[in-house]
């Protein structure tokens, strides 16, 4: 049985709606990843500040400074990785 013009039109509208939904979903996912990268970057900055303050303090704060510096480096790495993943445009399937 041949498709009527109305059937083709309805199918085209449905396909367009699906494409629009998928586009919005991808855009939202990217925005979420960028927001996560920003949060992680801010955490890295705070950890770096703590390390600086601990290193400037008394001698007993050496262990604390080392821990804070390690945390800062770890957070900075996480932020960079997340930002790169958000910018690559690849999505999980």
N, C-alpha and C positions, 0 to 999 in steps of 0.2 A: 504494500500500500504506500503510495507516494505521500510525502510530507506536504502539508499545506503551508501556505505562507505564514499563518498564525503560529504553527508549530515551530517553524524555523525562527521566527521572531522571539518566541518564548524561550527557546533553547539559547539563543544569542544573549538575551537579557540575563538568563541564569549564569551563563559562562562569564559575562562581564561582572556580575555581582561576585562571583567566586574569585575572579582575578583581583578585584578591589579589596575583598576581605584578606586575601593572601598578601597583598601589598601593605595593607595596614598592619597586619600581624608582623611582617618582617621589619617594618619601620619601628614598631613598638619594641620588638626584641632588641634591635640595635640601640635604641634609646636607653633601654634598661641596662645593657652592657656598658654603655658609656657612663651612665650614672654610677654603676658599680666601680668602674675604674676611677672615677672622681673621688668616691668615698675612700677607696684604697689609697689613692695618692695623698689625700688629706691625712689619713692615718699614718702614712709613711713620714709625712712632714712633722706630725706631732711626735712620733717616736724619735726622729732626728733631733728635735728640740730637746726632748728629755735626755738624750745621750749627751748633747752639748752641755746642758745644765749639770748633769751628773759628773761629767768630766771636769767641769770647772769647780766642783765642790771639793770636799775634803778627800784625803787619800783613800779612805775606806770605801769610797763610792766607785772604785775602779770596776768592780764586778757589775755593779748596776749600770755603769756607763757602757760596758761591753755588751751587756744584755740588750740595752736600749738601741745600741748601734746595730746589733744583729737583727733586731725586730724591724728597724727602719729599712735595712737592706732588703729583708724578706718582703715587707709591704710594698716597697718600691718595685720590686720584681713582679709581684702579683699585679700591681696597677698597670705596669707596662704590658704585661701579657694580656690582660683583659682588654686594654685599649687597642692593642694590635688585633685581637680577635674580633672586636667590634668593628674595626675599620676594614677588615678583610672582606666582609660581605658574605662570608660562608655561614650557613645555618645548619643546625643538626637536622637530620632527616628522620 
